[in-house]
Amino acid sequence: MSSVFADVKYIPNATVPIIKAICTPAYGGKKLDIAIQDGKHTGPRCVELVAKYLDLYQCLRYLVLPFKQLIYNSQMNDPYQGGLTSYALVLMIVSFLQMKLYNKLTIEAAFPNLGVLFIEFLNWYSNLEYMTTEIRPLRPIMEVGLAPFAMVAPEVPNNSIVVVDPLNSSNNVARATYKFHFLKVEFFNRDRTFSL
C-alpha cells in the first residue's frame, strides 16, 4: 500500500468522513477522496437526482465539465479548504438554467449555444449577492414556477454561499465554501475575458 500512496489523511470533521489519498508519481500523483458511508451519507440519492437533472436539461453535462475544470484550475475544488463540491456546482448550474426558464427565456433543448450559456453563468454568479441570496434548485418533478433564488437576511455574516439541497431543504451543500468570494472574482475575470 505504501508504494501506491504518497500521502493518506483521514478527515473525521467532514460532514461525511473522508479519506484523502495522493498516489505516488508512479501512479500519476492522482488524488482520491474515499467517503465513508454512515447515517448522514446521501451519495446514492444525490447520484439519482443528478441523473434526473441530466435527462431534463440536455446541456447540463456539457456545462459541468468546463466549470469543474475552471474550479480545479482556480484551486477551489476542495471543500476541506473552502472550495466548492461537484454536487454544489451541479446544483448551481441547474438553478441558473431554471432561472432562465422561470424568466421565460428559452434554452434550446437540442442545440443550445453552450458558449452563451457558459458566459451567462459566469456573469450571473459573478454579480450574485451571495451573502443575501439562497440558491434553491427545484426538484426535476417540479414545474419551474418558482424562482430558484431567494433573497434572505443573513443571520450570521459569513463568507459561504448557500446552495440548498433539493433532497433536504435544511442541508446547505456549500456550507464549507468559505472562499466563495475568490471564486466569484474568478467568474468575473473569466466573464470579462470571454466577453471581450
Salt bridges, closest charged atoms under 4 A:
ASP33 OD1 - LYS20 NZ 3.03
ASP78 OD1 - LYS20 NZ 3.57
GLU120 OE1 - LYS100 NZ 2.84
GLU134 OE1 - ARG136 NE 2.73
GLU186 OE2 - ARG190 NE 2.71
